[in-house]
Amino acid sequence: MFLAQEIIRKKKKRDGHTLSDEEIRFFINGIRDNTISEGQIAALAMTIFSTI
């Protein structure tokens, strides 16, 4: 089991890590079942796009 905050922190530019398939699946499932907040979705999107 993961915490959304851990996934977001892992992806941050300063850490530069790649998310595993399992972490991505957890986040998508959280979006689908409303356990991931809009703020967390925005934070992950921001970290993903800021590292491109």
mmCIF entry with sequence, helices, sheets and N, C-alpha, C, O atoms, coordinates in Angstrom:
data_MODEL
# 
_entry.id   MODEL 
# 
_entity.id                         1 
_entity.type                       polymer 
_entity.pdbx_number_of_molecules   1 
# 
_entity_poly.entity_id                      1 
_entity_poly.type                           'polypeptide(L)' 
_entity_poly.nstd_linkage                   no 
_entity_poly.nstd_monomer                   no 
_entity_poly.pdbx_seq_one_letter_code       MFLAQEIIRKKKKRDGHTLSDEEIRFFINGIRDNTISEGQIAALAMTIFSTI 
_entity_poly.pdbx_seq_one_letter_code_can   MFLAQEIIRKKKKRDGHTLSDEEIRFFINGIRDNTISEGQIAALAMTIFSTI 
_entity_poly.pdbx_strand_id                 A 
# 
loop_
_entity_poly_seq.entity_id 
_entity_poly_seq.num 
_entity_poly_seq.mon_id 
_entity_poly_seq.hetero 
1 1  MET n 
1 2  PHE n 
1 3  LEU n 
1 4  ALA n 
1 5  GLN n 
1 6  GLU n 
1 7  ILE n 
1 8  ILE n 
1 9  ARG n 
1 10 LYS n 
1 11 LYS n 
1 12 LYS n 
1 13 LYS n 
1 14 ARG n 
1 15 ASP n 
1 16 GLY n 
1 17 HIS n 
1 18 THR n 
1 19 LEU n 
1 20 SER n 
1 21 ASP n 
1 22 GLU n 
1 23 GLU n 
1 24 ILE n 
1 25 ARG n 
1 26 PHE n 
1 27 PHE n 
1 28 ILE n 
1 29 ASN n 
1 30 GLY n 
1 31 ILE n 
1 32 ARG n 
1 33 ASP n 
1 34 ASN n 
1 35 THR n 
1 36 ILE n 
1 37 SER n 
1 38 GLU n 
1 39 GLY n 
1 40 GLN n 
1 41 ILE n 
1 42 ALA n 
1 43 ALA n 
1 44 LEU n 
1 45 ALA n 
1 46 MET n 
1 47 THR n 
1 48 ILE n 
1 49 PHE n 
1 50 SER n 
1 51 THR n 
1 52 ILE n 
# 
_struct_asym.id          A 
_struct_asym.entity_id   1 
# 
loop_
_struct_conf.conf_type_id 
_struct_conf.id 
_struct_conf.pdbx_PDB_helix_id 
_struct_conf.beg_label_comp_id 
_struct_conf.beg_label_asym_id 
_struct_conf.beg_label_seq_id 
_struct_conf.pdbx_beg_PDB_ins_code 
_struct_conf.end_label_comp_id 
_struct_conf.end_label_asym_id 
_struct_conf.end_label_seq_id 
_struct_conf.pdbx_end_PDB_ins_code 
_struct_conf.beg_auth_comp_id 
_struct_conf.beg_auth_asym_id 
_struct_conf.beg_auth_seq_id 
_struct_conf.end_auth_comp_id 
_struct_conf.end_auth_asym_id 
_struct_conf.end_auth_seq_id 
_struct_conf.pdbx_PDB_helix_class 
_struct_conf.details 
_struct_conf.pdbx_PDB_helix_length 
HELX_P HELX_P1 AA1 ALA A 4  ? LYS A 11 ? ALA A 4  LYS A 11 1 ? 8  
HELX_P HELX_P2 AA2 ASP A 21 ? ARG A 32 ? ASP A 21 ARG A 32 1 ? 12 
HELX_P HELX_P3 AA3 GLU A 38 ? SER A 50 ? GLU A 38 SER A 50 1 ? 13 
# 
_struct_conf_type.id          HELX_P 
_struct_conf_type.criteria    ? 
_struct_conf_type.reference   ? 
# 
loop_
_atom_site.group_PDB 
_atom_site.id 
_atom_site.type_symbol 
_atom_site.label_atom_id 
_atom_site.label_alt_id 
_atom_site.label_comp_id 
_atom_site.label_asym_id 
_atom_site.label_entity_id 
_atom_site.label_seq_id 
_atom_site.pdbx_PDB_ins_code 
_atom_site.Cartn_x 
_atom_site.Cartn_y 
_atom_site.Cartn_z 
_atom_site.occupancy 
_atom_site.B_iso_or_equiv 
_atom_site.pdbx_formal_charge 
_atom_site.auth_seq_id 
_atom_site.auth_comp_id 
_atom_site.auth_asym_id 
_atom_site.auth_atom_id 
_atom_site.pdbx_PDB_model_num 
ATOM 1   N N  . MET A 1 1  ? 0.847   -1.187 0.000   1.00 0.00 ? 1  MET A N  1 
ATOM 2   C CA . MET A 1 1  ? 0.000   0.000  0.000   1.00 0.00 ? 1  MET A CA 1 
ATOM 3   C C  . MET A 1 1  ? 0.885   1.240  0.000   1.00 0.00 ? 1  MET A C  1 
ATOM 4   O O  . MET A 1 1  ? 1.935   1.275  0.641   1.00 0.00 ? 1  MET A O  1 
ATOM 5   N N  . PHE A 1 2  ? 0.450   2.228  -0.713  1.00 0.00 ? 2  PHE A N  1 
ATOM 6   C CA . PHE A 1 2  ? 1.195   3.467  -0.842  1.00 0.00 ? 2  PHE A CA 1 
ATOM 7   C C  . PHE A 1 2  ? 0.401   4.621  -0.244  1.00 0.00 ? 2  PHE A C  1 
ATOM 8   O O  . PHE A 1 2  ? -0.800  4.509  -0.001  1.00 0.00 ? 2  PHE A O  1 
ATOM 9   N N  . LEU A 1 3  ? 1.082   5.707  -0.018  1.00 0.00 ? 3  LEU A N  1 
ATOM 10  C CA . LEU A 1 3  ? 0.442   6.976  0.307   1.00 0.00 ? 3  LEU A CA 1 
ATOM 11  C C  . LEU A 1 3  ? 0.665   7.899  -0.878  1.00 0.00 ? 3  LEU A C  1 
ATOM 12  O O  . LEU A 1 3  ? 1.755   7.933  -1.448  1.00 0.00 ? 3  LEU A O  1 
ATOM 13  N N  . ALA A 1 4  ? -0.365  8.646  -1.248  1.00 0.00 ? 4  ALA A N  1 
ATOM 14  C CA . ALA A 1 4  ? -0.249  9.557  -2.388  1.00 0.00 ? 4  ALA A CA 1 
ATOM 15  C C  . ALA A 1 4  ? 0.914   10.518 -2.193  1.00 0.00 ? 4  ALA A C  1 
ATOM 16  O O  . ALA A 1 4  ? 1.627   10.827 -3.148  1.00 0.00 ? 4  ALA A O  1 
ATOM 17  N N  . GLN A 1 5  ? 1.116   10.999 -0.959  1.00 0.00 ? 5  GLN A N  1 
ATOM 18  C CA . GLN A 1 5  ? 2.192   11.943 -0.681  1.00 0.00 ? 5  GLN A CA 1 
ATOM 19  C C  . GLN A 1 5  ? 3.563   11.340 -0.986  1.00 0.00 ? 5  GLN A C  1 
ATOM 20  O O  . GLN A 1 5  ? 4.451   12.038 -1.476  1.00 0.00 ? 5  GLN A O  1 
ATOM 21  N N  . GLU A 1 6  ? 3.740   10.049 -0.698  1.00 0.00 ? 6  GLU A N  1 
ATOM 22  C CA . GLU A 1 6  ? 5.015   9.390  -0.968  1.00 0.00 ? 6  GLU A CA 1 
ATOM 23  C C  . GLU A 1 6  ? 5.278   9.307  -2.466  1.00 0.00 ? 6  GLU A C  1 
ATOM 24  O O  . GLU A 1 6  ? 6.410   9.494  -2.913  1.00 0.00 ? 6  GLU A O  1 
ATOM 25  N N  . ILE A 1 7  ? 4.238   9.028  -3.237  1.00 0.00 ? 7  ILE A N  1 
ATOM 26  C CA . ILE A 1 7  ? 4.394   8.938  -4.688  1.00 0.00 ? 7  ILE A CA 1 
ATOM 27  C C  . ILE A 1 7  ? 4.749   10.304 -5.257  1.00 0.00 ? 7  ILE A C  1 
ATOM 28  O O  . ILE A 1 7  ? 5.637   10.410 -6.103  1.00 0.00 ? 7  ILE A O  1 
ATOM 29  N N  . ILE A 1 8  ? 4.069   11.345 -4.805  1.00 0.00 ? 8  ILE A N  1 
ATOM 30  C CA . ILE A 1 8  ? 4.345   12.703 -5.279  1.00 0.00 ? 8  ILE A CA 1 
ATOM 31  C C  . ILE A 1 8  ? 5.769   13.096 -4.902  1.00 0.00 ? 8  ILE A C  1 
ATOM 32  O O  . ILE A 1 8  ? 6.502   13.628 -5.735  1.00 0.00 ? 8  ILE A O  1 
ATOM 33  N N  . ARG A 1 9  ? 6.164   12.846 -3.675  1.00 0.00 ? 9  ARG A N  1 
ATOM 34  C CA . ARG A 1 9  ? 7.509   13.193 -3.198  1.00 0.00 ? 9  ARG A CA 1 
ATOM 35  C C  . ARG A 1 9  ? 8.573   12.446 -3.995  1.00 0.00 ? 9  ARG A C  1 
ATOM 36  O O  . ARG A 1 9  ? 9.611   13.019 -4.326  1.00 0.00 ? 9  ARG A O  1 
ATOM 37  N N  . LYS A 1 10 ? 8.330   11.180 -4.306  1.00 0.00 ? 10 LYS A N  1 
ATOM 38  C CA . LYS A 1 10 ? 9.286   10.379 -5.057  1.00 0.00 ? 10 LYS A CA 1 
ATOM 39  C C  . LYS A 1 10 ? 9.512   10.957 -6.448  1.00 0.00 ? 10 LYS A C  1 
ATOM 40  O O  . LYS A 1 10 ? 10.631  10.928 -6.959  1.00 0.00 ? 10 LYS A O  1 
ATOM 41  N N  . LYS A 1 11 ? 8.461   11.478 -7.056  1.00 0.00 ? 11 LYS A N  1 
ATOM 42  C CA . LYS A 1 11 ? 8.543   11.972 -8.426  1.00 0.00 ? 11 LYS A CA 1 
ATOM 43  C C  . LYS A 1 11 ? 9.121   13.381 -8.504  1.00 0.00 ? 11 LYS A C  1 
ATOM 44  O O  . LYS A 1 11 ? 9.473   13.833 -9.594  1.00 0.00 ? 11 LYS A O  1 
ATOM 45  N N  . LYS A 1 12 ? 9.226   14.082 -7.389  1.00 0.00 ? 12 LYS A N  1 
ATOM 46  C CA . LYS A 1 12 ? 9.689   15.471 -7.424  1.00 0.00 ? 12 LYS A CA 1 
ATOM 47  C C  . LYS A 1 12 ? 11.031  15.584 -8.122  1.00 0.00 ? 12 LYS A C  1 
ATOM 48  O O  . LYS A 1 12 ? 11.856  14.672 -8.073  1.00 0.00 ? 12 LYS A O  1 
ATOM 49  N N  . LYS A 1 13 ? 11.228  16.697 -8.759  1.00 0.00 ? 13 LYS A N  1 
ATOM 50  C CA . LYS A 1 13 ? 12.425  16.939 -9.547  1.00 0.00 ? 13 LYS A CA 1 
ATOM 51  C C  . LYS A 1 13 ? 13.696  16.736 -8.728  1.00 0.00 ? 13 LYS A C  1 
ATOM 52  O O  . LYS A 1 13 ? 14.675  16.188 -9.235  1.00 0.00 ? 13 LYS A O  1 
ATOM 53  N N  . ARG A 1 14 ? 13.694  17.162 -7.490  1.00 0.00 ? 14 ARG A N  1 
ATOM 54  C CA . ARG A 1 14 ? 14.902  17.042 -6.679  1.00 0.00 ? 14 ARG A CA 1 
ATOM 55  C C  . ARG A 1 14 ? 15.280  15.588 -6.440  1.00 0.00 ? 14 ARG A C  1 
ATOM 56  O O  . ARG A 1 14 ? 16.455  15.277 -6.244  1.00 0.00 ? 14 ARG A O  1 
ATOM 57  N N  . ASP A 1 15 ? 14.293  14.693 -6.455  1.00 0.00 ? 15 ASP A N  1 
ATOM 58  C CA . ASP A 1 15 ? 14.572  13.277 -6.261  1.00 0.00 ? 15 ASP A CA 1 
ATOM 59  C C  . ASP A 1 15 ? 14.841  12.577 -7.589  1.00 0.00 ? 15 ASP A C  1 
ATOM 60  O O  . ASP A 1 15 ? 15.703  11.702 -7.670  1.00 0.00 ? 15 ASP A O  1 
ATOM 61  N N  . GLY A 1 16 ? 14.106  12.961 -8.622  1.00 0.00 ? 16 GLY A N  1 
ATOM 62  C CA . GLY A 1 16 ? 14.324  12.441 -9.966  1.00 0.00 ? 16 GLY A CA 1 
ATOM 63  C C  . GLY A 1 16 ? 14.046  10.962 -10.155 1.00 0.00 ? 16 GLY A C  1 
ATOM 64  O O  . GLY A 1 16 ? 14.630  10.339 -11.041 1.00 0.00 ? 16 GLY A O  1 
ATOM 65  N N  . HIS A 1 17 ? 13.178  10.387 -9.353  1.00 0.00 ? 17 HIS A N  1 
ATOM 66  C CA . HIS A 1 17 ? 12.868  8.965  -9.475  1.00 0.00 ? 17 HIS A CA 1 
ATOM 67  C C  . HIS A 1 17 ? 11.749  8.723  -10.485 1.00 0.00 ? 17 HIS A C  1 
ATOM 68  O O  . HIS A 1 17 ? 10.937  9.605  -10.765 1.00 0.00 ? 17 HIS A O  1 
ATOM 69  N N  . THR A 1 18 ? 11.728  7.524  -11.013 1.00 0.00 ? 18 THR A N  1 
ATOM 70  C CA . THR A 1 18 ? 10.666  7.086  -11.908 1.00 0.00 ? 18 THR A CA 1 
ATOM 71  C C  . THR A 1 18 ? 9.649   6.296  -11.098 1.00 0.00 ? 18 THR A C  1 
ATOM 72  O O  . THR A 1 18 ? 10.016  5.514  -10.221 1.00 0.00 ? 18 THR A O  1 
ATOM 73  N N  . LEU A 1 19 ? 8.379   6.501  -11.390 1.00 0.00 ? 19 LEU A N  1 
ATOM 74  C CA . LEU A 1 19 ? 7.330   5.765  -10.688 1.00 0.00 ? 19 LEU A CA 1 
ATOM 75  C C  . LEU A 1 19 ? 7.216   4.355  -11.257 1.00 0.00 ? 19 LEU A C  1 
ATOM 76  O O  . LEU A 1 19 ? 7.338   4.150  -12.465 1.00 0.00 ? 19 LEU A O  1 
ATOM 77  N N  . SER A 1 20 ? 6.983   3.396  -10.381 1.00 0.00 ? 20 SER A N  1 
ATOM 78  C CA . SER A 1 20 ? 6.794   2.013  -10.817 1.00 0.00 ? 20 SER A CA 1 
ATOM 79  C C  . SER A 1 20 ? 5.383   1.849  -11.385 1.00 0.00 ? 20 SER A C  1 
ATOM 80  O O  . SER A 1 20 ? 4.508   2.686  -11.169 1.00 0.00 ? 20 SER A O  1 
ATOM 81  N N  . ASP A 1 21 ? 5.188   0.763  -12.108 1.00 0.00 ? 21 ASP A N  1 
ATOM 82  C CA . ASP A 1 21 ? 3.852   0.459  -12.631 1.00 0.00 ? 21 ASP A CA 1 
ATOM 83  C C  . ASP A 1 21 ? 2.845   0.345  -11.493 1.00 0.00 ? 21 ASP A C  1 
ATOM 84  O O  . ASP A 1 21 ? 1.705   0.791  -11.618 1.00 0.00 ? 21 ASP A O  1 
ATOM 85  N N  . GLU A 1 22 ? 3.267   -0.249 -10.393 1.00 0.00 ? 22 GLU A N  1 
ATOM 86  C CA . GLU A 1 22 ? 2.374   -0.430 -9.243  1.00 0.00 ? 22 GLU A CA 1 
ATOM 87  C C  . GLU A 1 22 ? 1.982   0.918  -8.628  1.00 0.00 ? 22 GLU A C  1 
ATOM 88  O O  . GLU A 1 22 ? 0.831   1.107  -8.235  1.00 0.00 ? 22 GLU A O  1 
ATOM 89  N N  . GLU A 1 23 ? 2.931   1.850  -8.544  1.00 0.00 ? 23 GLU A N  1 
ATOM 90  C CA . GLU A 1 23 ? 2.632   3.178  -8.001  1.00 0.00 ? 23 GLU A CA 1 
ATOM 91  C C  . GLU A 1 23 ? 1.679   3.941  -8.913  1.00 0.00 ? 23 GLU A C  1 
ATOM 92  O O  . GLU A 1 23 ? 0.759   4.606  -8.439  1.00 0.00 ? 23 GLU A O  1 
ATOM 93  N N  . ILE A 1 24 ? 1.900   3.844  -10.215 1.00 0.00 ? 24 ILE A N  1 
ATOM 94  C CA . ILE A 1 24 ? 1.011   4.509  -11.179 1.00 0.00 ? 24 ILE A CA 1 
ATOM 95  C C  . ILE A 1 24 ? -0.393  3.918  -11.080 1.00 0.00 ? 24 ILE A C  1 
ATOM 96  O O  . ILE A 1 24 ? -1.382  4.650  -11.060 1.00 0.00 ? 24 ILE A O  1 
ATOM 97  N N  . ARG A 1 25 ? -0.471  2.607  -11.021 1.00 0.00 ? 25 ARG A N  1 
ATOM 98  C CA . ARG A 1 25 ? -1.766  1.920  -10.904 1.00 0.00 ? 25 ARG A CA 1 
ATOM 99  C C  . ARG A 1 25 ? -2.491  2.349  -9.624  1.00 0.00 ? 25 ARG A C  1 
ATOM 100 O O  . ARG A 1 25 ? -3.696  2.598  -9.651  1.00 0.00 ? 25 ARG A O  1 
ATOM 101 N N  . PHE A 1 26 ? -1.761  2.435  -8.501  1.00 0.00 ? 26 PHE A N  1 
ATOM 102 C CA . PHE A 1 26 ? -2.346  2.882  -7.237  1.00 0.00 ? 26 PHE A CA 1 
ATOM 103 C C  . PHE A 1 26 ? -2.929  4.281  -7.378  1.00 0.00 ? 26 PHE A C  1 
ATOM 104 O O  . PHE A 1 26 ? -4.043  4.541  -6.922  1.00 0.00 ? 26 PHE A O  1 
ATOM 105 N N  . PHE A 1 27 ? -2.179  5.183  -8.009  1.00 0.00 ? 27 PHE A N  1 
ATOM 106 C CA . PHE A 1 27 ? -2.635  6.565  -8.146  1.00 0.00 ? 27 PHE A CA 1 
ATOM 107 C C  . PHE A 1 27 ? -3.869  6.640  -9.044  1.00 0.00 ? 27 PHE A C  1 
ATOM 108 O O  . PHE A 1 27 ? -4.826  7.343  -8.720  1.00 0.00 ? 27 PHE A O  1 
ATOM 109 N N  . ILE A 1 28 ? -3.856  5.930  -10.156 1.00 0.00 ? 28 ILE A N  1 
ATOM 110 C CA . ILE A 1 28 ? -5.005  5.935  -11.066 1.00 0.00 ? 28 ILE A CA 1 
ATOM 111 C C  . ILE A 1 28 ? -6.239  5.348  -10.380 1.00 0.00 ? 28 ILE A C  1 
ATOM 112 O O  . ILE A 1 28 ? -7.338  5.887  -10.510 1.00 0.00 ? 28 ILE A O  1 
ATOM 113 N N  . ASN A 1 29 ? -6.059  4.257  -9.658  1.00 0.00 ? 29 ASN A N  1 
ATOM 114 C CA . ASN A 1 29 ? -7.190  3.677  -8.920  1.00 0.00 ? 29 ASN A CA 1 
ATOM 115 C C  . ASN A 1 29 ? -7.718  4.654  -7.878  1.00 0.00 ? 29 ASN A C  1 
ATOM 116 O O  . ASN A 1 29 ? -8.926  4.729  -7.657  1.00 0.00 ? 29 ASN A O  1 
ATOM 117 N N  . GLY A 1 30 ? -6.824  5.401  -7.237  1.00 0.00 ? 30 GLY A N  1 
ATOM 118 C CA . GLY A 1 30 ? -7.239  6.403  -6.262  1.00 0.00 ? 30 GLY A CA 1 
ATOM 119 C C  . GLY A 1 30 ? -8.038  7.528  -6.888  1.00 0.00 ? 30 GLY A C  1 
ATOM 120 O O  . GLY A 1 30 ? -8.979  8.043  -6.284  1.00 0.00 ? 30 GLY A O  1 
ATOM 121 N N  . ILE A 1 31 ? -7.662  7.909  -8.098  1.00 0.00 ? 31 ILE A N  1 
ATOM 122 C CA . ILE A 1 31 ? -8.432  8.931  -8.823  1.00 0.00 ? 31 ILE A CA 1 
ATOM 123 C C  . ILE A 1 31 ? -9.825  8.390  -9.127  1.00 0.00 ? 31 ILE A C  1 
ATOM 124 O O  . ILE A 1 31 ? -10.831 9.076  -8.946  1.00 0.00 ? 31 ILE A O  1 
ATOM 125 N N  . ARG A 1 32 ? -9.857  7.154  -9.591  1.00 0.00 ? 32 ARG A N  1 
ATOM 126 C CA . ARG A 1 32 ? -11.127 6.533  -9.966  1.00 0.00 ? 32 ARG A CA 1 
ATOM 127 C C  . ARG A 1 32 ? -12.078 6.386  -8.781  1.00 0.00 ? 32 ARG A C  1 
ATOM 128 O O  . ARG A 1 32 ? -13.278 6.626  -8.916  1.00 0.00 ? 32 ARG A O  1 
ATOM 129 N N  . ASP A 1 33 ? -11.550 5.995  -7.624  1.00 0.00 ? 33 ASP A N  1 
ATOM 130 C CA . ASP A 1 33 ? -12.444 5.774  -6.481  1.00 0.00 ? 33 ASP A CA 1 
ATOM 131 C C  . ASP A 1 33 ? -12.467 6.944  -5.488  1.00 0.00 ? 33 ASP A C  1 
ATOM 132 O O  . ASP A 1 33 ? -12.937 6.802  -4.359  1.00 0.00 ? 33 ASP A O  1 
ATOM 133 N N  . ASN A 1 34 ? -11.957 8.092  -5.922  1.00 0.00 ? 34 ASN A N  1 
ATOM 134 C CA . ASN A 1 34 ? -12.008 9.348  -5.146  1.00 0.00 ? 34 ASN A CA 1 
ATOM 135 C C  . ASN A 1 34 ? -11.272 9.300  -3.813  1.00 0.00 ? 34 ASN A C  1 
ATOM 136 O O  . ASN A 1 34 ? -11.669 9.988  -2.872  1.00 0.00 ? 34 ASN A O  1 
ATOM 137 N N  . THR A 1 35 ? -10.208 8.504  -3.709  1.00 0.00 ? 35 THR A N  1 
ATOM 138 C CA . THR A 1 35 ? -9.382  8.525  -2.499  1.00 0.00 ? 35 THR A CA 1 
ATOM 139 C C  . THR A 1 35 ? -8.163  9.426  -2.673  1.00 0.00 ? 35 THR A C  1 
ATOM 140 O O  . THR A 1 35 ? -7.442  9.690  -1.711  1.00 0.00 ? 35 THR A O  1 
ATOM 141 N N  . ILE A 1 36 ? -7.935  9.895  -3.892  1.00 0.00 ? 36 ILE A N  1 
ATOM 142 C CA . ILE A 1 36 ? -6.871  10.857 -4.192  1.00 0.00 ? 36 ILE A CA 1 
ATOM 143 C C  . ILE A 1 36 ? -7.553  12.198 -4.435  1.00 0.00 ? 36 ILE A C  1 
ATOM 144 O O  . ILE A 1 36 ? -8.479  12.297 -5.240  1.00 0.00 ? 36 ILE A O  1 
ATOM 145 N N  . SER A 1 37 ? -7.087  13.233 -3.729  1.00 0.00 ? 37 SER A N  1 
ATOM 146 C CA . SER A 1 37 ? -7.734  14.545 -3.844  1.00 0.00 ? 37 SER A CA 1 
ATOM 147 C C  . SER A 1 37 ? -7.311  15.267 -5.126  1.00 0.00 ? 37 SER A C  1 
ATOM 148 O O  . SER A 1 37 ? -6.306  14.922 -5.748  1.00 0.00 ? 37 SER A O  1 
ATOM 149 N N  . GLU A 1 38 ? -8.092  16.266 -5.500  1.00 0.00 ? 38 GLU A N  1 
ATOM 150 C CA . GLU A 1 38 ? -7.752  17.076 -6.671  1.00 0.00 ? 38 GLU A CA 1 
ATOM 151 C C  . GLU A 1 38 ? -6.400  17.757 -6.486  1.00 0.00 ? 38 GLU A C  1 
ATOM 152 O O  . GLU A 1 38 ? -5.637  17.898 -7.442  1.00 0.00 ? 38 GLU A O  1 
ATOM 153 N N  . GLY A 1 39 ? -6.106  18.174 -5.267  1.00 0.00 ? 39 GLY A N  1 
ATOM 154 C CA . GLY A 1 39 ? -4.817  18.800 -4.983  1.00 0.00 ? 39 GLY A CA 1 
ATOM 155 C C  . GLY A 1 39 ? -3.656  17.844 -5.189  1.00 0.00 ? 39 GLY A C  1 
ATOM 156 O O  . GLY A 1 39 ? -2.605  18.240 -5.693  1.00 0.00 ? 39 GLY A O  1 
ATOM 157 N N  . GLN A 1 40 ? -3.839  16.581 -4.800  1.00 0.00 ? 40 GLN A N  1 
ATOM 158 C CA . GLN A 1 40 ? -2.798  15.577 -4.996  1.00 0.00 ? 40 GLN A CA 1 
ATOM 159 C C  . GLN A 1 40 ? -2.621  15.256 -6.477  1.00 0.00 ? 40 GLN A C  1 
ATOM 160 O O  . GLN A 1 40 ? -1.500  15.046 -6.942  1.00 0.00 ? 40 GLN A O  1 
ATOM 161 N N  . ILE A 1 41 ? -3.721  15.219 -7.213  1.00 0.00 ? 41 ILE A N  1 
ATOM 162 C CA . ILE A 1 41 ? -3.645  14.999 -8.659  1.00 0.00 ? 41 ILE A CA 1 
ATOM 163 C C  . ILE A 1 41 ? -2.856  16.134 -9.304  1.00 0.00 ? 41 ILE A C  1 
ATOM 164 O O  . ILE A 1 41 ? -1.976  15.897 -10.131 1.00 0.00 ? 41 ILE A O  1 
ATOM 165 N N  . ALA A 1 42 ? -3.177  17.363 -8.922  1.00 0.00 ? 42 ALA A N  1 
ATOM 166 C CA . ALA A 1 42 ? -2.483  18.530 -9.474  1.00 0.00 ? 42 ALA A CA 1 
ATOM 167 C C  . ALA A 1 42 ? -1.005  18.515 -9.105  1.00 0.00 ? 42 ALA A C  1 
ATOM 168 O O  . ALA A 1 42 ? -0.157  18.842 -9.935  1.00 0.00 ? 42 ALA A O  1 
ATOM 169 N N  . ALA A 1 43 ? -0.690  18.140 -7.870  1.00 0.00 ? 43 ALA A N  1 
ATOM 170 C CA . ALA A 1 43 ? 0.710   18.105 -7.430  1.00 0.00 ? 43 ALA A CA 1 
ATOM 171 C C  . ALA A 1 43 ? 1.509   17.081 -8.224  1.00 0.00 ? 43 ALA A C  1 
ATOM 172 O O  . ALA A 1 43 ? 2.639   17.358 -8.626  1.00 0.00 ? 43 ALA A O  1 
ATOM 173 N N  . LEU A 1 44 ? 0.939   15.903 -8.455  1.00 0.00 ? 44 LEU A N  1 
ATOM 174 C CA . LEU A 1 44 ? 1.650   14.895 -9.239  1.00 0.00 ? 44 LEU A CA 1 
ATOM 175 C C  . LEU A 1 44 ? 1.809   15.355 -10.679 1.00 0.00 ? 44 LEU A C  1 
ATOM 176 O O  . LEU A 1 44 ? 2.885   15.206 -11.259 1.00 0.00 ? 44 LEU A O  1 
ATOM 177 N N  . ALA A 1 45 ? 0.753   15.911 -11.265 1.00 0.00 ? 45 ALA A N  1 
ATOM 178 C CA . ALA A 1 45 ? 0.841   16.409 -12.645 1.00 0.00 ? 45 ALA A CA 1 
ATOM 179 C C  . ALA A 1 45 ? 1.924   17.479 -12.759 1.00 0.00 ? 45 ALA A C  1 
ATOM 180 O O  . ALA A 1 45 ? 2.686   17.490 -13.725 1.00 0.00 ? 45 ALA A O  1 
ATOM 181 N N  . MET A 1 46 ? 1.994   18.371 -11.784 1.00 0.00 ? 46 MET A N  1 
ATOM 182 C CA . MET A 1 46 ? 2.993   19.436 -11.809 1.00 0.00 ? 46 MET A CA 1 
ATOM 183 C C  . MET A 1 46 ? 4.408   18.859 -11.746 1.00 0.00 ? 46 MET A C  1 
ATOM 184 O O  . MET A 1 46 ? 5.290   19.310 -12.477 1.00 0.00 ? 46 MET A O  1 
ATOM 185 N N  . THR A 1 47 ? 4.635   17.869 -10.883 1.00 0.00 ? 47 THR A N  1 
ATOM 186 C CA . THR A 1 47 ? 5.978   17.301 -10.789 1.00 0.00 ? 47 THR A CA 1 
ATOM 187 C C  . THR A 1 47 ? 6.348   16.516 -12.040 1.00 0.00 ? 47 THR A C  1 
ATOM 188 O O  . THR A 1 47 ? 7.504   16.524 -12.461 1.00 0.00 ? 47 THR A O  1 
ATOM 189 N N  . ILE A 1 48 ? 5.374   15.843 -12.633 1.00 0.00 ? 48 ILE A N  1 
ATOM 190 C CA . ILE A 1 48 ? 5.656   15.093 -13.864 1.00 0.00 ? 48 ILE A CA 1 
ATOM 191 C C  . ILE A 1 48 ? 6.033   16.051 -14.987 1.00 0.00 ? 48 ILE A C  1 
ATOM 192 O O  . ILE A 1 48 ? 7.038   15.848 -15.667 1.00 0.00 ? 48 ILE A O  1 
ATOM 193 N N  . PHE A 1 49 ? 5.235   17.088 -15.182 1.00 0.00 ? 49 PHE A N  1 
ATOM 194 C CA . PHE A 1 49 ? 5.482   17.997 -16.295 1.00 0.00 ? 49 PHE A CA 1 
ATOM 195 C C  . PHE A 1 49 ? 6.657   18.931 -16.053 1.00 0.00 ? 49 PHE A C  1 
ATOM 196 O O  . PHE A 1 49 ? 7.227   19.449 -17.014 1.00 0.00 ? 49 PHE A O  1 
ATOM 197 N N  . SER A 1 50 ? 7.037   19.160 -14.807 1.00 0.00 ? 50 SER A N  1 
ATOM 198 C CA . SER A 1 50 ? 8.190   20.023 -14.548 1.00 0.00 ? 50 SER A CA 1 
ATOM 199 C C  . SER A 1 50 ? 9.505   19.292 -14.765 1.00 0.00 ? 50 SER A C  1 
ATOM 200 O O  . SER A 1 50 ? 10.559  19.924 -14.832 1.00 0.00 ? 50 SER A O  1 
ATOM 201 N N  . THR A 1 51 ? 9.457   17.966 -14.876 1.00 0.00 ? 51 THR A N  1 
ATOM 202 C CA . THR A 1 51 ? 10.686  17.204 -15.107 1.00 0.00 ? 51 THR A CA 1 
ATOM 203 C C  . THR A 1 51 ? 10.863  16.812 -16.568 1.00 0.00 ? 51 THR A C  1 
ATOM 204 O O  . THR A 1 51 ? 11.830  16.136 -16.916 1.00 0.00 ? 51 THR A O  1 
ATOM 205 N N  . ILE A 1 52 ? 9.945   17.228 -17.415 1.00 0.00 ? 52 ILE A N  1 
ATOM 206 C CA . ILE A 1 52 ? 10.044  16.894 -18.846 1.00 0.00 ? 52 ILE A CA 1 
ATOM 207 C C  . ILE A 1 52 ? 10.999  17.849 -19.512 1.00 0.00 ? 52 ILE A C  1 
ATOM 208 O O  . ILE A 1 52 ? 11.232  17.750 -20.717 1.00 0.00 ? 52 ILE A O  1 
# 
